[in-house]
Amino acid sequence: MKRSPLLAAALLAAVSALLPGRAAAEVSTTLAIGLKADRAEFVRGEDVTLSGVVRNAGATAFIVDDYGPYLKNRIRLYVRDAATGRLLDPRPGAPASAVPSLSVKPGEEKPFTIRVGALFDLPQHARVQATAVVERGEGESAASHPVAFTVVEGIEFSSVVRTLPGDDSKLYRFSLLYWARDQVESIFLRITGPSRDGPVVGFAALGNVVRVAEPTMSFGSDGTVTIVHQISRDRFARTRLDASSFPLRVLERDDNLLSRDAVSERIVTQLVSDRIEAREAEKADEGGGLFRRHRTRTPASDTLPSAITPRNAQ
């Protein structure tokens, strides 16, 4: 978190230069802010989150709240397209502070989370840079280092265009998507307008996926959608969601469905095991069995067959 006053001033000046009409603010000597992206890549429609921390080295608390004395304390987020350098405009009605409430006592530091999608409409297929600025009143500010992340489209498994129950006037595209990140292959459901590039109205992360069996998607008359996908060599997951309204709501999740091959393998293994146990039981009843020779006492030398009787036994 520590940085030199010159570096802090340069970061704040760089942010201020991007903002038309923003007055230059004094670099805070008591507040510092850090920021990081929770992932390097987000699938379009996913909840993009940034994690940060504010440190207060001053003598008074730093409070962000909708109460009068604290209305001018805030954390702002500035986002730009890394390719074009264009600063993104906040969504209409976006709150002035990216963090609605925060209280940091003197000598304390507090974490916070920013949901970027609540503040900006992020560009598609783009690398994005974000900077957080903490402001105490109108004249004291501190900026974080810029953090970068990428918004990816995802690779489509399959898609279906259909209406929702009770509303035949609108078409929606239900798309099953694949993306690999953090050494995990994952599957997602995204619902947009009728076109692939339309606005996202519903999104769900469905967990890891094994790309052997093709994922399936089926629809109920009650507005539900059910996705079945493979999650390991012999197991599948079934997720049922309520898609009659948005946001999507998970109704049921079962991660213990067995594949037909796994079921067949278990049946065959059980049959073989049962037959072995039955055969061993029969041998035991006959006085034989696998372990019979280990339970039989070794005969004395005077009862050994003549062929192996010691010569001095004459």
C-alpha positions in Angstrom: 0.0 0.0 0.0 2.9 2.4 0.6 3.9 4.6 -2.3 5.9 7.8 -2.6 4.1 11.2 -2.7 5.5 11.8 -6.2 4.0 8.5 -7.5 0.7 9.2 -5.7 0.5 12.6 -7.3 1.4 11.3 -10.7 -1.4 8.6 -10.5 -4.0 11.2 -9.3 -2.9 13.6 -12.0 -3.3 10.9 -14.7 -6.8 10.1 -13.5 -7.7 13.8 -13.3 -6.4 14.3 -16.9 -8.9 11.8 -18.1 -11.9 13.6 -16.5 -13.2 16.7 -18.2 -14.2 19.3 -15.8 -12.6 17.6 -12.8 -10.7 20.0 -10.5 -7.3 19.0 -9.4 -7.4 17.6 -5.9 -4.7 17.6 -3.2 -3.0 14.3 -2.8 -4.1 12.8 0.5 -1.4 12.2 3.1 -3.7 10.2 5.3 -5.7 8.0 2.9 -4.4 5.3 0.6 -6.3 2.8 -1.7 -5.4 -0.4 -3.4 -7.4 -2.3 -6.0 -7.2 -5.7 -7.8 -9.4 -7.6 -10.2 -10.8 -10.8 -8.8 -10.1 -12.6 -12.1 -8.0 -11.8 -15.2 -10.9 -12.8 -17.5 -14.6 -12.4 -17.1 -17.2 -13.9 -19.5 -19.6 -11.3 -20.8 -22.6 -11.1 -18.6 -20.8 -12.4 -15.6 -20.7 -10.3 -12.4 -17.4 -8.4 -12.7 -16.0 -7.7 -9.3 -13.0 -5.8 -8.0 -11.6 -6.1 -4.5 -9.9 -3.2 -2.8 -8.7 -1.8 0.6 -8.7 1.7 2.1 -6.1 2.6 4.7 -6.6 5.5 7.0 -3.5 6.9 8.6 -5.3 10.1 9.8 -6.5 11.1 13.2 -10.2 11.0 12.3 -12.4 8.2 10.8 -13.1 8.1 7.1 -16.8 7.3 6.6 -18.8 6.8 3.4 -22.5 7.0 4.0 -25.7 8.7 2.7 -25.8 10.7 5.9 -25.3 14.5 5.4 -21.8 15.1 6.9 -20.4 12.2 4.8 -22.0 12.7 1.4 -18.8 14.2 -0.1 -16.7 11.2 1.0 -16.7 8.5 -1.7 -14.9 5.9 -3.7 -15.1 6.6 -7.4 -14.3 4.1 -10.1 -12.9 5.1 -13.5 -12.9 2.6 -16.3 -11.5 2.9 -19.8 -11.1 0.7 -22.9 -7.4 -0.2 -22.9 -7.3 -0.5 -26.7 -8.8 2.9 -27.5 -8.0 4.8 -24.3 -11.7 5.9 -24.2 -13.0 6.6 -20.7 -16.4 4.8 -20.3 -19.4 6.8 -19.2 -21.2 5.5 -16.1 -24.6 3.9 -16.6 -27.5 6.3 -16.2 -28.5 6.5 -12.6 -25.2 4.9 -11.3 -24.4 5.9 -7.7 -21.8 8.6 -7.1 -19.8 6.2 -4.9 -18.8 2.8 -6.1 -19.0 1.6 -2.5 -22.2 2.6 -0.8 -20.9 2.5 2.8 -17.6 2.2 4.5 -16.1 3.1 7.8 -12.4 3.2 8.4 -11.1 4.2 11.9 -7.8 6.0 12.4 -4.9 3.5 11.9 -7.2 1.0 10.4 -7.7 -0.5 6.9 -10.9 -1.9 5.5 -11.6 -4.1 2.4 -14.4 -3.4 -0.1 -15.9 -4.9 -3.2 -17.0 -3.1 -6.3 -19.5 -4.7 -8.7 -18.5 -3.1 -12.0 -21.6 -4.1 -13.9 -23.7 -2.0 -11.6 -21.8 1.1 -12.7 -20.7 0.6 -16.3 -21.8 -1.2 -19.5 -18.6 -3.0 -20.3 -17.5 -3.3 -23.9 -17.5 -6.7 -25.5 -14.3 -8.6 -26.3 -12.2 -5.9 -24.7 -9.4 -5.4 -22.3 -10.4 -2.9 -19.7 -8.4 -0.8 -17.2 -9.9 0.4 -13.9 -8.7 2.9 -11.3 -10.3 3.6 -7.9 -10.0 7.0 -6.3 -10.9 7.6 -2.6 -12.1 11.2 -1.8 -12.4 12.9 1.5 -14.5 15.9 0.9 -13.7 17.9 -2.3 -10.0 18.6 -1.9 -8.3 15.4 -0.7 -7.9 12.3 -2.9 -5.8 9.3 -3.5 -5.7 7.0 -6.5 -5.0 3.3 -6.8 -2.7 1.7 -9.4 -4.7 0.8 -12.6 -5.8 -2.8 -12.8 -6.5 -4.7 -16.0 -9.0 -7.4 -16.9 -10.5 -8.8 -20.1 -14.1 -9.3 -21.0 -14.4 -12.4 -23.2 -17.3 -13.7 -25.2 -16.9 -17.4 -24.4 -17.1 -20.4 -26.8 -20.6 -21.5 -27.6 -21.6 -25.1 -27.0 -25.1 -24.6 -28.3 -27.9 -22.0 -28.4 -31.7 -21.8 -28.7 -33.9 -18.9 -29.5 -37.3 -19.0 -27.9 -40.0 -17.0 -26.1 -40.8 -17.2 -22.4 -44.1 -18.6 -21.1 -46.8 -16.0 -21.1 -44.9 -13.6 -23.4 -44.8 -14.4 -27.1 -43.7 -10.8 -28.0 -40.1 -11.2 -27.1 -37.4 -13.6 -28.3 -34.5 -14.6 -26.1 -31.3 -16.5 -27.0 -30.3 -19.2 -24.5 -26.6 -20.0 -25.0 -24.4 -22.6 -23.3 -20.8 -21.3 -23.2 -17.4 -22.7 -22.4 -14.3 -21.0 -21.1 -11.1 -22.2 -19.4 -9.4 -20.1 -16.7 -7.5 -20.6 -13.5 -6.8 -24.1 -14.8 -10.5 -25.0 -14.7 -12.8 -25.6 -17.7 -16.2 -24.1 -16.9 -19.7 -23.9 -18.4 -22.1 -20.9 -18.3 -25.6 -20.1 -19.3 -26.2 -16.7 -20.8 -29.5 -15.2 -22.0 -29.6 -12.3 -24.3 -31.9 -10.7 -26.8 -32.5 -12.6 -30.0 -29.0 -11.8 -31.3 -25.7 -13.1 -29.8 -24.5 -9.6 -29.2 -27.7 -8.4 -27.6 -27.9 -7.1 -24.0 -27.5 -9.8 -21.3 -30.6 -10.3 -19.2 -29.7 -13.6 -17.5 -26.4 -15.3 -16.5 -25.5 -18.4 -14.5 -22.1 -20.0 -13.8 -22.7 -23.8 -13.8 -19.3 -25.1 -12.6 -16.7 -27.2 -14.1 -17.3 -29.2 -17.3 -15.6 -32.2 -19.0 -15.7 -31.9 -22.8 -16.7 -35.5 -23.6 -20.5 -35.7 -23.7 -22.3 -32.7 -25.3 -24.2 -30.6 -22.7 -28.0 -30.7 -23.1 -30.5 -28.0 -22.5 -34.3 -28.6 -22.1 -37.2 -26.3 -21.3 -40.3 -26.8 -19.1 -43.7 -25.3 -19.7 -43.4 -23.4 -16.4 -40.5 -21.3 -17.6 -37.7 -23.5 -16.2 -34.6 -24.5 -18.1 -32.6 -27.7 -17.2 -28.9 -28.2 -18.2 -27.1 -31.5 -17.9 -23.4 -31.6 -18.4 -20.5 -33.9 -17.6 -18.3 -33.0 -14.6 -16.0 -36.1 -14.3 -15.2 -39.4 -16.1 -18.4 -41.0 -14.9 -20.6 -38.3 -13.3 -22.9 -35.6 -14.6 -24.6 -32.5 -13.1 -28.2 -31.5 -13.6 -29.1 -27.8 -12.9 -32.7 -26.6 -13.0 -33.2 -22.8 -13.1 -36.2 -20.5 -13.1 -36.0 -18.5 -16.4 -39.5 -17.1 -16.3 -38.1 -13.8 -14.9 -34.7 -12.3 -14.4 -32.3 -12.5 -12.7 -32.1 -16.3 -13.1 -32.7 -18.4 -10.0 -31.3 -21.9 -9.3 -34.1 -24.2 -8.2 -32.3 -27.5 -8.0 -28.7 -28.9 -8.4 -27.7 -32.6 -8.5 -24.0 -33.4 -9.0 -24.3 -37.1 -8.5 -25.8 -38.4 -11.8 -24.0 -41.4 -13.1 -23.3 -42.0 -16.8 -24.7 -45.1 -18.5 -21.2 -46.5 -18.9 -20.5 -46.0 -15.2 -23.8 -47.7 -14.3 -23.1 -50.6 -16.6 -19.6 -51.0 -15.1 -21.0 -51.0 -11.6 -23.6 -53.6 -12.5 -21.1 -55.9 -14.1 -18.6 -55.5 -11.2 -21.4 -56.3 -8.7 -22.5 -59.4 -10.7 -18.9 -60.7 -10.9 -18.4 -60.1 -7.1 -21.7 -61.8 -6.3 -20.8 -64.9 -8.3 -17.3 -65.1 -6.7 -18.8 -64.9 -3.3 -21.5 -67.5 -4.1 -18.8 -69.9 -5.5 -16.6 -69.4 -2.4 -19.6 -70.1 -0.2 -20.3 -73.4 -2.1 -16.6 -74.5 -1.7 -16.8 -73.7 2.0 -19.9 -75.9 2.3 -18.0 -78.7 0.4 -15.1 -78.5 2.8 -13.0 -76.7 0.2 -12.6 -73.1 -0.5 -9.8 -70.7 -1.2 -8.3 -70.7 2.3 -8.8 -74.4 3.1 -5.2 -75.4 2.7 -4.2 -72.7 5.1 -6.5 -74.0 7.8 -5.4 -77.7 7.4 -2.8 -78.9 9.8 0.5 -80.2 8.3 0.5 -84.1 8.6 3.1 -85.8 10.9 6.1 -87.5 9.3 4.7 -91.0 10.1 1.7 -90.3 7.9 3.5 -88.9 4.9 3.1 -90.7 1.6 5.8 -93.2 1.1 7.2 -91.4 -1.8 8.5 -88.6 0.4 9.0 -90.6 3.7 12.5 -90.0 5.0 14.9 -93.0 4.5 15.8 -93.2 8.2 12.1 -93.8 9.0 12.6 -97.5 8.0 
